[in-house]
Amino acid sequence: ARHAEASSVSVDLRTGDEGTSLVVRDDGRGFDVDRRGPSSRGLGRGGMAERARLVGGELTIDSRPGFGTELSLKVP
């Protein structure tokens, strides 16, 4: 909400025999996931990925400037 300037966001949470998955998509301005900026030193993307690993999960983020963002979390 603070950075994306999205007009819509979808959240899909599923659980099953193979674990739990969460997918969050927005139609916001997106960003370059390979760019390291000031937020990469804080609790942003790196912090989220580390917390996912601590519970045996995996976090992926797919985004491009102008095309929104998709965050996917899978936890066994």
N, CA, C and O atoms as CSV, one atom per row, in Angstrom:
chain,resi,resn,atom,element,x,y,z
A,1,ALA,N,N,0.824,-1.192,0.000
A,1,ALA,CA,C,0.000,0.000,0.000
A,1,ALA,C,C,0.865,1.250,0.000
A,1,ALA,O,O,0.504,2.264,-0.598
A,2,ARG,N,N,1.987,1.177,0.661
A,2,ARG,CA,C,2.820,2.365,0.800
A,2,ARG,C,C,3.577,2.700,-0.485
A,2,ARG,O,O,3.789,3.878,-0.773
A,3,HIS,N,N,3.988,1.701,-1.260
A,3,HIS,CA,C,4.850,1.958,-2.405
A,3,HIS,C,C,4.240,1.615,-3.758
A,3,HIS,O,O,4.607,2.228,-4.761
A,4,ALA,N,N,3.335,0.668,-3.818
A,4,ALA,CA,C,2.910,0.100,-5.093
A,4,ALA,C,C,2.006,0.994,-5.917
A,4,ALA,O,O,2.015,0.913,-7.145
A,5,GLU,N,N,1.222,1.848,-5.267
A,5,GLU,CA,C,0.219,2.654,-5.970
A,5,GLU,C,C,-0.728,1.756,-6.766
A,5,GLU,O,O,-1.115,2.094,-7.884
A,6,ALA,N,N,-1.098,0.614,-6.188
A,6,ALA,CA,C,-1.979,-0.353,-6.853
A,6,ALA,C,C,-3.442,0.057,-6.700
A,6,ALA,O,O,-3.837,0.662,-5.703
A,7,SER,N,N,-4.228,-0.286,-7.710
A,7,SER,CA,C,-5.674,-0.062,-7.599
A,7,SER,C,C,-6.397,-1.336,-7.192
A,7,SER,O,O,-7.545,-1.282,-6.750
A,8,SER,N,N,-5.735,-2.490,-7.336
A,8,SER,CA,C,-6.332,-3.736,-6.869
A,8,SER,C,C,-5.241,-4.709,-6.423
A,8,SER,O,O,-4.120,-4.713,-6.932
A,9,VAL,N,N,-5.626,-5.532,-5.450
A,9,VAL,CA,C,-4.729,-6.544,-4.897
A,9,VAL,C,C,-5.544,-7.812,-4.714
A,9,VAL,O,O,-6.679,-7.753,-4.241
A,10,SER,N,N,-4.979,-8.965,-5.083
A,10,SER,CA,C,-5.650,-10.233,-4.826
A,10,SER,C,C,-4.777,-11.070,-3.902
A,10,SER,O,O,-3.549,-11.029,-3.970
A,11,VAL,N,N,-5.437,-11.825,-3.042
A,11,VAL,CA,C,-4.746,-12.693,-2.088
A,11,VAL,C,C,-5.346,-14.084,-2.225
A,11,VAL,O,O,-6.561,-14.258,-2.136
A,12,ASP,N,N,-4.480,-15.079,-2.445
A,12,ASP,CA,C,-4.925,-16.466,-2.582
A,12,ASP,C,C,-4.157,-17.300,-1.560
A,12,ASP,O,O,-2.936,-17.428,-1.647
A,13,LEU,N,N,-4.872,-17.862,-0.597
A,13,LEU,CA,C,-4.276,-18.696,0.441
A,13,LEU,C,C,-4.854,-20.093,0.322
A,13,LEU,O,O,-6.071,-20.278,0.351
A,14,ARG,N,N,-3.969,-21.081,0.186
A,14,ARG,CA,C,-4.418,-22.466,0.031
A,14,ARG,C,C,-3.604,-23.370,0.943
A,14,ARG,O,O,-2.423,-23.137,1.199
A,15,THR,N,N,-4.273,-24.403,1.420
A,15,THR,CA,C,-3.579,-25.393,2.234
A,15,THR,C,C,-3.973,-26.778,1.762
A,15,THR,O,O,-5.094,-26.995,1.301
A,16,GLY,N,N,-3.054,-27.703,1.881
A,16,GLY,CA,C,-3.309,-29.072,1.439
A,16,GLY,C,C,-2.261,-30.001,2.001
A,16,GLY,O,O,-1.499,-29.634,2.895
A,17,ASP,N,N,-2.229,-31.216,1.466
A,17,ASP,CA,C,-1.299,-32.237,1.947
A,17,ASP,C,C,0.165,-31.826,1.781
A,17,ASP,O,O,1.020,-32.260,2.553
A,18,GLU,N,N,0.457,-30.998,0.784
A,18,GLU,CA,C,1.839,-30.608,0.512
A,18,GLU,C,C,2.237,-29.321,1.215
A,18,GLU,O,O,3.362,-28.852,1.040
A,19,GLY,N,N,1.345,-28.737,2.005
A,19,GLY,CA,C,1.687,-27.527,2.742
A,19,GLY,C,C,0.714,-26.396,2.460
A,19,GLY,O,O,-0.429,-26.614,2.059
A,20,THR,N,N,1.192,-25.199,2.677
A,20,THR,CA,C,0.381,-24.004,2.524
A,20,THR,C,C,1.044,-23.070,1.534
A,20,THR,O,O,2.266,-22.920,1.532
A,21,SER,N,N,0.236,-22.439,0.688
A,21,SER,CA,C,0.776,-21.457,-0.250
A,21,SER,C,C,-0.025,-20.168,-0.154
A,21,SER,O,O,-1.239,-20.176,0.049
A,22,LEU,N,N,0.680,-19.078,-0.305
A,22,LEU,CA,C,0.097,-17.751,-0.296
A,22,LEU,C,C,0.606,-17.015,-1.517
A,22,LEU,O,O,1.814,-16.946,-1.745
A,23,VAL,N,N,-0.307,-16.462,-2.307
A,23,VAL,CA,C,0.071,-15.659,-3.464
A,23,VAL,C,C,-0.645,-14.317,-3.338
A,23,VAL,O,O,-1.866,-14.259,-3.188
A,24,VAL,N,N,0.136,-13.245,-3.402
A,24,VAL,CA,C,-0.406,-11.895,-3.363
A,24,VAL,C,C,0.000,-11.205,-4.652
A,24,VAL,O,O,1.185,-11.142,-4.980
A,25,ARG,N,N,-0.985,-10.682,-5.391
A,25,ARG,CA,C,-0.734,-9.998,-6.672
A,25,ARG,C,C,-1.314,-8.592,-6.612
A,25,ARG,O,O,-2.374,-8.366,-6.028
A,26,ASP,N,N,-0.603,-7.653,-7.222
A,26,ASP,CA,C,-1.169,-6.317,-7.350
A,26,ASP,C,C,-0.933,-5.782,-8.756
A,26,ASP,O,O,-0.109,-6.303,-9.508
A,27,ASP,N,N,-1.669,-4.739,-9.092
A,27,ASP,CA,C,-1.523,-4.103,-10.405
A,27,ASP,C,C,-0.795,-2.768,-10.272
A,27,ASP,O,O,-1.018,-1.842,-11.051
A,28,GLY,N,N,0.064,-2.688,-9.289
A,28,GLY,CA,C,0.781,-1.444,-9.015
A,28,GLY,C,C,1.909,-1.180,-9.986
A,28,GLY,O,O,1.997,-1.782,-11.057
A,29,ARG,N,N,2.758,-0.275,-9.587
A,29,ARG,CA,C,3.814,0.180,-10.492
A,29,ARG,C,C,4.957,-0.806,-10.647
A,29,ARG,O,O,5.754,-0.665,-11.574
A,30,GLY,N,N,5.067,-1.796,-9.775
A,30,GLY,CA,C,6.119,-2.805,-9.890
A,30,GLY,C,C,7.496,-2.226,-9.604
A,30,GLY,O,O,7.634,-1.036,-9.320
A,31,PHE,N,N,8.511,-3.077,-9.679
A,31,PHE,CA,C,9.879,-2.651,-9.425
A,31,PHE,C,C,10.845,-3.663,-10.012
A,31,PHE,O,O,10.442,-4.762,-10.392
A,32,ASP,N,N,12.099,-3.306,-10.087
A,32,ASP,CA,C,13.152,-4.192,-10.580
A,32,ASP,C,C,13.623,-5.052,-9.409
A,32,ASP,O,O,14.281,-4.545,-8.501
A,33,VAL,N,N,13.299,-6.340,-9.416
A,33,VAL,CA,C,13.648,-7.214,-8.280
A,33,VAL,C,C,15.151,-7.404,-8.133
A,33,VAL,O,O,15.610,-7.791,-7.058
A,34,ASP,N,N,15.924,-7.148,-9.167
A,34,ASP,CA,C,17.374,-7.312,-9.095
A,34,ASP,C,C,18.078,-6.073,-8.538
A,34,ASP,O,O,19.254,-6.137,-8.180
A,35,ARG,N,N,17.381,-4.977,-8.467
A,35,ARG,CA,C,17.981,-3.725,-7.980
A,35,ARG,C,C,18.074,-3.756,-6.462
A,35,ARG,O,O,17.104,-4.083,-5.778
A,36,ARG,N,N,19.211,-3.425,-5.958
A,36,ARG,CA,C,19.420,-3.358,-4.512
A,36,ARG,C,C,19.474,-1.896,-4.131
A,36,ARG,O,O,20.325,-1.144,-4.607
A,37,GLY,N,N,18.559,-1.504,-3.272
A,37,GLY,CA,C,18.513,-0.118,-2.826
A,37,GLY,C,C,18.554,-0.053,-1.326
A,37,GLY,O,O,18.855,-1.043,-0.660
A,38,PRO,N,N,18.251,1.116,-0.787
A,38,PRO,CA,C,18.289,1.284,0.668
A,38,PRO,C,C,17.388,0.306,1.409
A,38,PRO,O,O,17.725,-0.127,2.511
A,39,SER,N,N,16.241,-0.053,0.819
A,39,SER,CA,C,15.322,-0.960,1.518
A,39,SER,C,C,15.864,-2.381,1.603
A,39,SER,O,O,15.390,-3.161,2.428
A,40,SER,N,N,16.847,-2.744,0.773
A,40,SER,CA,C,17.387,-4.100,0.832
A,40,SER,C,C,18.205,-4.326,2.100
A,40,SER,O,O,18.516,-5.468,2.438
A,41,ARG,N,N,18.556,-3.246,2.809
A,41,ARG,CA,C,19.310,-3.380,4.052
A,41,ARG,C,C,18.387,-3.505,5.260
A,41,ARG,O,O,18.850,-3.813,6.359
A,42,GLY,N,N,17.111,-3.274,5.077
A,42,GLY,CA,C,16.184,-3.298,6.201
A,42,GLY,C,C,15.455,-4.619,6.314
A,42,GLY,O,O,16.029,-5.678,6.060
A,43,LEU,N,N,14.201,-4.557,6.692
A,43,LEU,CA,C,13.405,-5.764,6.885
A,43,LEU,C,C,12.486,-6.030,5.700
A,43,LEU,O,O,11.460,-6.691,5.858
A,44,GLY,N,N,12.825,-5.540,4.539
A,44,GLY,CA,C,12.005,-5.705,3.348
A,44,GLY,C,C,12.089,-7.097,2.760
A,44,GLY,O,O,11.834,-8.086,3.446
A,45,ARG,N,N,12.445,-7.172,1.494
A,45,ARG,CA,C,12.473,-8.453,0.776
A,45,ARG,C,C,13.392,-9.478,1.432
A,45,ARG,O,O,13.015,-10.640,1.586
A,46,GLY,N,N,14.588,-9.059,1.818
A,46,GLY,CA,C,15.523,-9.993,2.450
A,46,GLY,C,C,14.996,-10.536,3.764
A,46,GLY,O,O,15.152,-11.720,4.064
A,47,GLY,N,N,14.376,-9.672,4.540
A,47,GLY,CA,C,13.806,-10.098,5.815
A,47,GLY,C,C,12.656,-11.070,5.628
A,47,GLY,O,O,12.529,-12.044,6.370
A,48,MET,N,N,11.810,-10.800,4.625
A,48,MET,CA,C,10.696,-11.720,4.354
A,48,MET,C,C,11.220,-13.080,3.916
A,48,MET,O,O,10.720,-14.111,4.366
A,49,ALA,N,N,12.227,-13.091,3.039
A,49,ALA,CA,C,12.795,-14.358,2.565
A,49,ALA,C,C,13.435,-15.138,3.717
A,49,ALA,O,O,13.298,-16.358,3.797
A,50,GLU,N,N,14.127,-14.433,4.599
A,50,GLU,CA,C,14.761,-15.095,5.739
A,50,GLU,C,C,13.710,-15.711,6.664
A,50,GLU,O,O,13.884,-16.838,7.127
A,51,ARG,N,N,12.635,-14.993,6.934
A,51,ARG,CA,C,11.576,-15.537,7.796
A,51,ARG,C,C,10.923,-16.755,7.145
A,51,ARG,O,O,10.557,-17.701,7.842
A,52,ALA,N,N,10.772,-16.746,5.831
A,52,ALA,CA,C,10.221,-17.915,5.135
A,52,ALA,C,C,11.153,-19.114,5.307
A,52,ALA,O,O,10.694,-20.219,5.593
A,53,ARG,N,N,12.452,-18.902,5.135
A,53,ARG,CA,C,13.427,-20.000,5.284
A,53,ARG,C,C,13.433,-20.555,6.705
A,53,ARG,O,O,13.610,-21.758,6.894
A,54,LEU,N,N,13.242,-19.700,7.701
A,54,LEU,CA,C,13.246,-20.159,9.088
A,54,LEU,C,C,12.157,-21.184,9.381
A,54,LEU,O,O,12.301,-21.991,10.300
A,55,VAL,N,N,11.070,-21.164,8.613
A,55,VAL,CA,C,9.994,-22.140,8.797
A,55,VAL,C,C,9.994,-23.192,7.687
A,55,VAL,O,O,9.008,-23.903,7.497
A,56,GLY,N,N,11.113,-23.284,6.953
A,56,GLY,CA,C,11.246,-24.291,5.910
A,56,GLY,C,C,10.551,-23.922,4.613
A,56,GLY,O,O,10.337,-24.781,3.758
A,57,GLY,N,N,10.198,-22.662,4.457
A,57,GLY,CA,C,9.463,-22.223,3.273
A,57,GLY,C,C,10.339,-21.547,2.237
A,57,GLY,O,O,11.555,-21.438,2.389
A,58,GLU,N,N,9.680,-21.097,1.179
A,58,GLU,CA,C,10.355,-20.424,0.080
A,58,GLU,C,C,9.512,-19.234,-0.356
A,58,GLU,O,O,8.299,-19.346,-0.531
A,59,LEU,N,N,10.167,-18.101,-0.527
A,59,LEU,CA,C,9.509,-16.888,-0.977
A,59,LEU,C,C,10.060,-16.499,-2.334
A,59,LEU,O,O,11.275,-16.463,-2.527
A,60,THR,N,N,9.180,-16.209,-3.271
A,60,THR,CA,C,9.608,-15.685,-4.560
A,60,THR,C,C,8.826,-14.405,-4.837
A,60,THR,O,O,7.664,-14.269,-4.454
A,61,ILE,N,N,9.488,-13.477,-5.510
A,61,ILE,CA,C,8.860,-12.223,-5.883
A,61,ILE,C,C,9.107,-12.001,-7.359
A,61,ILE,O,O,10.248,-12.036,-7.819
A,62,ASP,N,N,8.034,-11.772,-8.101
A,62,ASP,CA,C,8.113,-11.510,-9.530
A,62,ASP,C,C,7.521,-10.123,-9.765
A,62,ASP,O,O,6.366,-9.868,-9.425
A,63,SER,N,N,8.311,-9.239,-10.342
A,63,SER,CA,C,7.845,-7.886,-10.576
A,63,SER,C,C,8.645,-7.254,-11.704
A,63,SER,O,O,9.796,-7.616,-11.950
A,64,ARG,N,N,8.019,-6.309,-12.379
A,64,ARG,CA,C,8.688,-5.486,-13.388
A,64,ARG,C,C,8.107,-4.092,-13.292
A,64,ARG,O,O,6.912,-3.931,-13.044
A,65,PRO,N,N,8.936,-3.087,-13.486
A,65,PRO,CA,C,8.394,-1.728,-13.461
A,65,PRO,C,C,7.236,-1.577,-14.451
A,65,PRO,O,O,7.365,-1.918,-15.626
A,66,GLY,N,N,6.120,-1.070,-13.968
A,66,GLY,CA,C,4.951,-0.842,-14.803
A,66,GLY,C,C,4.004,-2.023,-14.938
A,66,GLY,O,O,2.974,-1.902,-15.600
A,67,PHE,N,N,4.323,-3.167,-14.328
A,67,PHE,CA,C,3.513,-4.373,-14.536
A,67,PHE,C,C,3.079,-5.063,-13.238
A,67,PHE,O,O,2.680,-6.227,-13.280
A,68,GLY,N,N,3.142,-4.399,-12.114
A,68,GLY,CA,C,2.669,-5.000,-10.878
A,68,GLY,C,C,3.670,-5.980,-10.282
A,68,GLY,O,O,4.790,-6.143,-10.764
A,69,THR,N,N,3.216,-6.622,-9.217
A,69,THR,CA,C,4.077,-7.520,-8.448
A,69,THR,C,C,3.293,-8.752,-8.016
A,69,THR,O,O,2.103,-8.674,-7.711
A,70,GLU,N,N,3.990,-9.902,-7.995
A,70,GLU,CA,C,3.426,-11.130,-7.452
A,70,GLU,C,C,4.409,-11.684,-6.428
A,70,GLU,O,O,5.579,-11.920,-6.730
A,71,LEU,N,N,3.917,-11.884,-5.225
A,71,LEU,CA,C,4.691,-12.478,-4.143
A,71,LEU,C,C,4.103,-13.861,-3.875
A,71,LEU,O,O,2.891,-14.005,-3.717
A,72,SER,N,N,4.962,-14.871,-3.825
A,72,SER,CA,C,4.505,-16.244,-3.604
A,72,SER,C,C,5.287,-16.845,-2.441
A,72,SER,O,O,6.517,-16.817,-2.420
A,73,LEU,N,N,4.563,-17.381,-1.492
A,73,LEU,CA,C,5.167,-18.033,-0.329
A,73,LEU,C,C,4.643,-19.465,-0.267
A,73,LEU,O,O,3.435,-19.702,-0.310
A,74,LYS,N,N,5.569,-20.410,-0.165
A,74,LYS,CA,C,5.207,-21.830,-0.018
A,74,LYS,C,C,5.861,-22.353,1.251
A,74,LYS,O,O,7.069,-22.212,1.441
A,75,VAL,N,N,5.053,-22.960,2.123
A,75,VAL,CA,C,5.538,-23.518,3.373
A,75,VAL,C,C,5.063,-24.961,3.468
A,75,VAL,O,O,3.868,-25.232,3.350
A,76,PRO,N,N,6.010,-25.907,3.685
A,76,PRO,CA,C,5.611,-27.313,3.752
A,76,PRO,C,C,4.752,-27.615,4.985
A,76,PRO,O,O,4.337,-28.756,5.183
